[in-house]
Each structure stands twice: as structure tokens, then as C-alpha cells.
Amino acid sequence: MGTPYPLLPVDHHGLETTRIDEDVEDHLRLGMRLVRWGLHGPTGKRIAMLRAGPAKLELIEVATPTGAWVHTAFLVSDPADLPATHATLVGRGLTSEREPFPIAAALAESSFLRTRGGQSVQLIAYHPGSPDTE
């Protein structure tokens, strides 16, 4: 199988945690830096975006880990292209989980899909000035 369109770079990985403050502190000790705190819209709980060089990690606060919010995020270079990229991937067999929506704290557009194997995939595209790209 050749390279399917679109070829998207990985932006970050998202993990669930019941102890977000402790996990943020420990990741800072590992050399990451805190990019920002945010609010996870679906749960109303906190998220922390961390970075070490080009690698980013999103910690998502949950009451009980279920794996529901664990994901890999892929970067779409232009926010205007995100809806079409989402539709293209649905046309290639992924299932739409959440249609494109804005993330105000990240100055970004996003959507969620699920692979045929059940993995959660986020598409994300940043607007100029996004704290997540610094």
C-alpha cells in the first residue's frame, strides 16, 4: 500500500491521569516544560499541555481512567483544511467521533476520529499565535 493522502505529522499524544498535579510535576522533573493548562470540554476537568523539544504530551484529568480520552493527534497545517482532511479520512474508512470544533485555549481547530482498530485520532490545526506551537 502506498502512502495515503494526507500524510500528517504527529503533533502530540494524550494520556489520562487521576493525579494531574503530581504527573505534571514529575514530567517537569523529566525535563518537559508546561506549555499551558486548559479545560477538557467533554469532562470539565483540567488538561496540561507539556513539551520537550518537538515532543508534546497532553495530560487529561479523569476521575477513573478508562482509555476513552487516550489519543494520538496529527497536525493539519492549515485550520481551513481541517474539515476537508476530516472528511477525507472518513472516506478512507475512519469513523467520525466529533466533527470539527474550535479549541479556544489553544487557538486551534480540531476533530476526532476512530480507526477501524478502535484507536482515537485527533486532528489539530493551529492558528497563528497559538501557545501550543511555541
N, C-alpha and C positions, 0 to 999 in steps of 0.2 A: 504494500500500500504506500503510495507516495505521500508527500507532505500535504495534508488537507488545508484548505483555506478556512479560517485565517490562522496564521502562525502567531501565537500570542505568548509573550514572555510571562513568567510567573512574577507576580507582584508581592504576595505575602501568603503566609499560612495562618489560619485562625484555629485556636485551641480553646477549649472550655476550662474554666477553673472555678473552684469553690472558695479559693483563698487568693483573690486577685492582688491584694496589697502585698502579701508575702511573696507571691510569684513575681510581681513587678520588681520588688527589692532584690530578689535572687537573680533575676535576669540583668539588672543593673550591675550586680556584682560580677556577672559573667562578661561584662563589657558592653552590653547593649545600652542605648540611651532611650529615654522616654520621649517620644515624639508628641503625644497628646493623650489626654483622657477623652472619652466620649460616652455617649449613651447608646446602648443597643436598643434600637426601636422596638423590635418584636417582644423583648423581655422587660424593658425598662431598667435593666441593670447596666453596670458600667462596662466599658471596654477600655483597654490600654493598647496603644499602638507603639511598638518598640522597634528600634533599628540598630543594626550593627553592620556598618559598611553598606553594601547594597541589599542586604537581607533584612526583611521586615517580618515581625511576628505580631499578630493581633491576639491578645488575651481577652476572652469573653467571660464575664462573671455569670455563673449559673448557680442555682440552689442545689441542683443534683446533676452531675454530668450524665448526659445521655448520648452524646455524639451528634445531636441534632444540629449544632452550630459549628462543628468542625468542618473546615473548608480549605480549598486552595483557590486563591484569587489570581486571575490572569488580567494583565494590563491591556486595555484598549487605548490606543494612542490619542484618539480624539473623542471627547464626550459626544459629539454629534454622530459618531459612528457606532455608539454602543447599542442602540435599538436594532440596527441592521445586523450587527455581529450576533446579538442575542438570537434574532430570527434565523440567521444562517445556521447557527449551532442547533437550534430546534429542528430545522430542516435536515440536519445531518444525524438526527436520532437522539439528541439530548432532550430531556423533559424540562419545560419551563416551570420553575418553582416560584419565582417572583419576577414580574415584569420590571422593566427599567424604572428606577426611582432615584431621587436625589439624596445625597448624604451631606447635609449642611456643614457639619463639623469638619468634614474632610474636603469640602469644596469639590465634590465628586459626583459622578453619576454611577449607578451600579445596577446589577440584576443578579439573580441566582438561577442556576440550572442544576440538574442532576444527571449524572452519567448513567448509562444502561446498567452499570455495575452498582449503582447506588451512592456514588461519591458526590458530595456537594461541591459545586463550582460557582465561584463568584466572578463576574466580570466587573472591572472597575476602570473608570476613566477620570482623570483629574483635570480640573480647571486650573488656569494659571493662578499661582499664589497659594496652592494647596499646601497645608503644613505637612502632609504625608509624602511630599516629594522633596522636602528639604533634607 
